[in-house]
Amino acid sequence: MPKLLWWMLLCAAVANVPATAYTPAMENQGRVPEAGEAAAILKAVCGDTGQVKDSQMYCSPCPDFTSLHGITTERFELRFVLAGSYSAPGAQDLVVFFRGCEMLPDRFGGGVLLNKSGDGWKMSRYDSALVPLAARNIRLNAGRDVLFVESNFIGMGLDNNNLYTFDFLQQPGTARQDVLRLSDTTRACGYDVTKASLEKVTWQEQDFTAAVTWGRIKAEPDYLRDCPDKIPTVPTQSYQLHFKFDGTTFQPADDSKNIYDQIAK
């Protein structure tokens, strides 16, 4: 890749990194490992290039399986881990979420699945763009786990809040299944202007309720002329969307289908 193009892409990526102050709407079941555990995890992910220094846990240079492999000015930073049985019922697996070593299309990071191997870990797969704010396990009727993820990404004038499941036994193109997607488009300069936010996710065993605010208007000529410098006022309402889990997938409950269909358009 020509150096000028690479730097243009890198600058665009940095400009669109989500604000770290964003507060997840869902409680995170993941945890930050202690130094000794982190060292063993990084050993399985990137061999001898793993570094654990105080609260910093990372691979450098970028591992071979990442888009920016070999780059030494970027770190593959360990964020948090979540244990579960993702590969088979009763399996001892660990998902490790990383930041860095990926560009904008892959959301600046990804997740690594590790399988228990003797006294250590063995790397099973890597999925770029798997960069949740919060995650939890959902137990399938089949007896193994899938991830349930909350993510937020800001870029191209959009503020996207997503809830989705991720199944490590599926191929990358089908592993992710969206459950709820909310896109705030007030800075996107389109003919339809949507203001939306995900406020809180609460669980009742494996069913959940998403508290959201949402509203949509047609763009006025002044908005199209001045956007994105002037943000229009979009009237919103608060909704409680209920989702039921049938052992395989999530679906909106009967009392939430109408507003879900309206929001999902």
Secondary structure as a PSIPRED ss2 file (coil, helix, strand):
# PSIPRED VFORMAT (PSIPRED V4.0)

   1 M C   1.000  0.000  0.000
   2 P C   1.000  0.000  0.000
   3 K H   0.000  1.000  0.000
   4 L H   0.000  1.000  0.000
   5 L H   0.000  1.000  0.000
   6 W H   0.000  1.000  0.000
   7 W H   0.000  1.000  0.000
   8 M H   0.000  1.000  0.000
   9 L H   0.000  1.000  0.000
  10 L H   0.000  1.000  0.000
  11 C H   0.000  1.000  0.000
  12 A H   0.000  1.000  0.000
  13 A H   0.000  1.000  0.000
  14 V H   0.000  1.000  0.000
  15 A H   0.000  1.000  0.000
  16 N C   1.000  0.000  0.000
  17 V C   1.000  0.000  0.000
  18 P C   1.000  0.000  0.000
  19 A C   1.000  0.000  0.000
  20 T C   1.000  0.000  0.000
  21 A C   1.000  0.000  0.000
  22 Y C   1.000  0.000  0.000
  23 T C   1.000  0.000  0.000
  24 P C   1.000  0.000  0.000
  25 A C   1.000  0.000  0.000
  26 M C   1.000  0.000  0.000
  27 E C   1.000  0.000  0.000
  28 N C   1.000  0.000  0.000
  29 Q C   1.000  0.000  0.000
  30 G C   1.000  0.000  0.000
  31 R E   0.000  0.000  1.000
  32 V C   1.000  0.000  0.000
  33 P C   1.000  0.000  0.000
  34 E C   1.000  0.000  0.000
  35 A H   0.000  1.000  0.000
  36 G H   0.000  1.000  0.000
  37 E H   0.000  1.000  0.000
  38 A H   0.000  1.000  0.000
  39 A H   0.000  1.000  0.000
  40 A H   0.000  1.000  0.000
  41 I H   0.000  1.000  0.000
  42 L H   0.000  1.000  0.000
  43 K H   0.000  1.000  0.000
  44 A H   0.000  1.000  0.000
  45 V H   0.000  1.000  0.000
  46 C H   0.000  1.000  0.000
  47 G H   0.000  1.000  0.000
  48 D H   0.000  1.000  0.000
  49 T H   0.000  1.000  0.000
  50 G E   0.000  0.000  1.000
  51 Q E   0.000  0.000  1.000
  52 V E   0.000  0.000  1.000
  53 K E   0.000  0.000  1.000
  54 D C   1.000  0.000  0.000
  55 S C   1.000  0.000  0.000
  56 Q E   0.000  0.000  1.000
  57 M E   0.000  0.000  1.000
  58 Y E   0.000  0.000  1.000
  59 C E   0.000  0.000  1.000
  60 S C   1.000  0.000  0.000
  61 P C   1.000  0.000  0.000
  62 C C   1.000  0.000  0.000
  63 P C   1.000  0.000  0.000
  64 D C   1.000  0.000  0.000
  65 F C   1.000  0.000  0.000
  66 T C   1.000  0.000  0.000
  67 S C   1.000  0.000  0.000
  68 L C   1.000  0.000  0.000
  69 H C   1.000  0.000  0.000
  70 G C   1.000  0.000  0.000
  71 I C   1.000  0.000  0.000
  72 T C   1.000  0.000  0.000
  73 T C   1.000  0.000  0.000
  74 E C   1.000  0.000  0.000
  75 R C   1.000  0.000  0.000
  76 F E   0.000  0.000  1.000
  77 E E   0.000  0.000  1.000
  78 L E   0.000  0.000  1.000
  79 R E   0.000  0.000  1.000
  80 F E   0.000  0.000  1.000
  81 V E   0.000  0.000  1.000
  82 L E   0.000  0.000  1.000
  83 A E   0.000  0.000  1.000
  84 G E   0.000  0.000  1.000
  85 S C   1.000  0.000  0.000
  86 Y C   1.000  0.000  0.000
  87 S C   1.000  0.000  0.000
  88 A C   1.000  0.000  0.000
  89 P C   1.000  0.000  0.000
  90 G C   1.000  0.000  0.000
  91 A C   1.000  0.000  0.000
  92 Q C   1.000  0.000  0.000
  93 D E   0.000  0.000  1.000
  94 L E   0.000  0.000  1.000
  95 V E   0.000  0.000  1.000
  96 V E   0.000  0.000  1.000
  97 F E   0.000  0.000  1.000
  98 F E   0.000  0.000  1.000
  99 R E   0.000  0.000  1.000
 100 G C   1.000  0.000  0.000
 101 C C   1.000  0.000  0.000
 102 E C   1.000  0.000  0.000
 103 M C   1.000  0.000  0.000
 104 L H   0.000  1.000  0.000
 105 P H   0.000  1.000  0.000
 106 D H   0.000  1.000  0.000
 107 R C   1.000  0.000  0.000
 108 F C   1.000  0.000  0.000
 109 G E   0.000  0.000  1.000
 110 G E   0.000  0.000  1.000
 111 G E   0.000  0.000  1.000
 112 V E   0.000  0.000  1.000
 113 L E   0.000  0.000  1.000
 114 L E   0.000  0.000  1.000
 115 N E   0.000  0.000  1.000
 116 K E   0.000  0.000  1.000
 117 S E   0.000  0.000  1.000
 118 G C   1.000  0.000  0.000
 119 D C   1.000  0.000  0.000
 120 G E   0.000  0.000  1.000
 121 W E   0.000  0.000  1.000
 122 K E   0.000  0.000  1.000
 123 M E   0.000  0.000  1.000
 124 S E   0.000  0.000  1.000
 125 R E   0.000  0.000  1.000
 126 Y E   0.000  0.000  1.000
 127 D E   0.000  0.000  1.000
 128 S E   0.000  0.000  1.000
 129 A C   1.000  0.000  0.000
 130 L C   1.000  0.000  0.000
 131 V C   1.000  0.000  0.000
 132 P C   1.000  0.000  0.000
 133 L C   1.000  0.000  0.000
 134 A E   0.000  0.000  1.000
 135 A E   0.000  0.000  1.000
 136 R E   0.000  0.000  1.000
 137 N E   0.000  0.000  1.000
 138 I E   0.000  0.000  1.000
 139 R E   0.000  0.000  1.000
 140 L C   1.000  0.000  0.000
 141 N C   1.000  0.000  0.000
 142 A C   1.000  0.000  0.000
 143 G C   1.000  0.000  0.000
 144 R C   1.000  0.000  0.000
 145 D E   0.000  0.000  1.000
 146 V E   0.000  0.000  1.000
 147 L E   0.000  0.000  1.000
 148 F E   0.000  0.000  1.000
 149 V E   0.000  0.000  1.000
 150 E E   0.000  0.000  1.000
 151 S E   0.000  0.000  1.000
 152 N E   0.000  0.000  1.000
 153 F E   0.000  0.000  1.000
 154 I E   0.000  0.000  1.000
 155 G E   0.000  0.000  1.000
 156 M C   1.000  0.000  0.000
 157 G C   1.000  0.000  0.000
 158 L E   0.000  0.000  1.000
 159 D E   0.000  0.000  1.000
 160 N E   0.000  0.000  1.000
 161 N E   0.000  0.000  1.000
 162 N E   0.000  0.000  1.000
 163 L E   0.000  0.000  1.000
 164 Y E   0.000  0.000  1.000
 165 T E   0.000  0.000  1.000
 166 F E   0.000  0.000  1.000
 167 D C   1.000  0.000  0.000
 168 F C   1.000  0.000  0.000
 169 L C   1.000  0.000  0.000
 170 Q C   1.000  0.000  0.000
 171 Q C   1.000  0.000  0.000
 172 P H   0.000  1.000  0.000
 173 G H   0.000  1.000  0.000
 174 T H   0.000  1.000  0.000
 175 A H   0.000  1.000  0.000
 176 R E   0.000  0.000  1.000
 177 Q E   0.000  0.000  1.000
 178 D E   0.000  0.000  1.000
 179 V E   0.000  0.000  1.000
 180 L E   0.000  0.000  1.000
 181 R E   0.000  0.000  1.000
 182 L E   0.000  0.000  1.000
 183 S E   0.000  0.000  1.000
 184 D E   0.000  0.000  1.000
 185 T C   1.000  0.000  0.000
 186 T C   1.000  0.000  0.000
 187 R C   1.000  0.000  0.000
 188 A C   1.000  0.000  0.000
 189 C C   1.000  0.000  0.000
 190 G C   1.000  0.000  0.000
 191 Y C   1.000  0.000  0.000
 192 D E   0.000  0.000  1.000
 193 V E   0.000  0.000  1.000
 194 T E   0.000  0.000  1.000
 195 K E   0.000  0.000  1.000
 196 A E   0.000  0.000  1.000
 197 S E   0.000  0.000  1.000
 198 L E   0.000  0.000  1.000
 199 E E   0.000  0.000  1.000
 200 K E   0.000  0.000  1.000
 201 V E   0.000  0.000  1.000
 202 T E   0.000  0.000  1.000
 203 W E   0.000  0.000  1.000
 204 Q E   0.000  0.000  1.000
 205 E C   1.000  0.000  0.000
 206 Q C   1.000  0.000  0.000
 207 D E   0.000  0.000  1.000
 208 F E   0.000  0.000  1.000
 209 T E   0.000  0.000  1.000
 210 A E   0.000  0.000  1.000
 211 A E   0.000  0.000  1.000
 212 V E   0.000  0.000  1.000
 213 T E   0.000  0.000  1.000
 214 W E   0.000  0.000  1.000
 215 G E   0.000  0.000  1.000
 216 R E   0.000  0.000  1.000
 217 I E   0.000  0.000  1.000
 218 K E   0.000  0.000  1.000
 219 A C   1.000  0.000  0.000
 220 E C   1.000  0.000  0.000
 221 P H   0.000  1.000  0.000
 222 D H   0.000  1.000  0.000
 223 Y H   0.000  1.000  0.000
 224 L H   0.000  1.000  0.000
 225 R H   0.000  1.000  0.000
 226 D H   0.000  1.000  0.000
 227 C C   1.000  0.000  0.000
 228 P C   1.000  0.000  0.000
 229 D C   1.000  0.000  0.000
 230 K C   1.000  0.000  0.000
 231 I C   1.000  0.000  0.000
 232 P C   1.000  0.000  0.000
 233 T C   1.000  0.000  0.000
 234 V C   1.000  0.000  0.000
 235 P C   1.000  0.000  0.000
 236 T C   1.000  0.000  0.000
 237 Q E   0.000  0.000  1.000
 238 S E   0.000  0.000  1.000
 239 Y E   0.000  0.000  1.000
 240 Q E   0.000  0.000  1.000
 241 L E   0.000  0.000  1.000
 242 H E   0.000  0.000  1.000
 243 F E   0.000  0.000  1.000
 244 K E   0.000  0.000  1.000
 245 F E   0.000  0.000  1.000
 246 D C   1.000  0.000  0.000
 247 G C   1.000  0.000  0.000
 248 T C   1.000  0.000  0.000
 249 T C   1.000  0.000  0.000
 250 F E   0.000  0.000  1.000
 251 Q E   0.000  0.000  1.000
 252 P E   0.000  0.000  1.000
 253 A C   1.000  0.000  0.000
 254 D H   0.000  1.000  0.000
 255 D H   0.000  1.000  0.000
 256 S H   0.000  1.000  0.000
 257 K H   0.000  1.000  0.000
 258 N H   0.000  1.000  0.000
 259 I H   0.000  1.000  0.000
 260 Y H   0.000  1.000  0.000
 261 D H   0.000  1.000  0.000
 262 Q H   0.000  1.000  0.000
 263 I H   0.000  1.000  0.000
 264 A H   0.000  1.000  0.000
 265 K C   1.000  0.000  0.000
